[in-house]
Amino acid sequence: MAEGANTYIAGHRIGYPGTGSSYVFYHLDWLEAGDRIILHDSADKKYPYRVTEKMAVSPDYVEVMEPEDDKSLISLQTCTLPDYEKRLIIHGELDQKST
């Protein structure tokens, strides 16, 4: 992942039953600062991230997608429960020590 990039992944809280997306973001709100997120690419290379922030924002608050200079970030988004009114955002930074 490139420095100055923010890989942004949005998913439905429940997903689609019978597929790989079923409930994949259901427990996203369990993540806390310091927790690990590991992405795998199609060649099975692993990219370890550390959670840095968790927030709930309005759907039109697009600033959460912005990159930061000299950082490789990940942002995960799903809806909030129980009303789906806001968007839960989990930010993480690439853990250079683990790559």
N, C-alpha and C positions, 0 to 999 in steps of 0.2 A: 504494500500500500504506500502511496506517495505522501511525502510530507506536504502540508498545506492542503490536504484533501479531507473531506468529510463524507465518508461512505454512509449514505442514508438509506435505511431499509424500513419500509412501512409494511405492517401486516395486520390482518384482522385478529381480534382477540380470540375468537373461536375458530377461525379458519374454515376450511371446507372438509366436512366429514369424509373419511375414506381416502384422503390424500395426505401427502407429507406435511401439509400446512395445518392439519387438524390440531387445534389447541397449541400451536407452536409458540404463540405470544401470550397465552392465557395467564401464565404466572410471571410475566415480565415485571410486574410491580413488586415481586419478591426481591429483585436485584437491589443491592445497596453499594455505596461507594467502597471500592476495593475488591469487589467480586470480579471474577474472570468471565470474559466472553471469548469464545474461540470460533473464528470463522474458518471454513475450509473452502478452497477453490476447487475447480474441476479437476486439477491435477493432485488434489488432496494435500496441497500445501496449507499449513496452519498459520493463522494470524491471531495471536493472543492479544486481547485488549483488557484493560482494567477499567471498571466503571468509575467514572469521576463525578457524575451528577445524575439526579433523577428529578424530573419536574412534570407538572401538569400545566398545559398551555391551551389557549383557545385555538381552534382549527386554523385561524388566519394568521397566527404568529409564526411566520416563515423564517424568522431570524435563527431559529434552531438548526437550520440547514447550512448555515454559513461555515466555511472552513476557518481555521486559525493558522496563521503563519507558523512554519517550523513544527507542526504537529500533524500526526496521522490519526484522524478521529473516526469513530463510528457513532452513528445515531440510530437508535431503534425506536420506532413509533408504533403505538397501538392506541385504541380508544380507552377511556376511563370507564370504570364500572361504578354504579349500576346503570347510569343514564346515557353513557356514550357522548356526553356533551363536550368533553375536553379531550386532548391528546396527551397520552403519557409518553414522555421522551426519556430515554436512557442514553446518556452520553458516555463514551469510553475513549481512552487513548491507547494507541498501540504500545504494548509492553516490549520495549526494545531489548530488555534483558532476557526475554524468553524466545526471541526470534533467532 
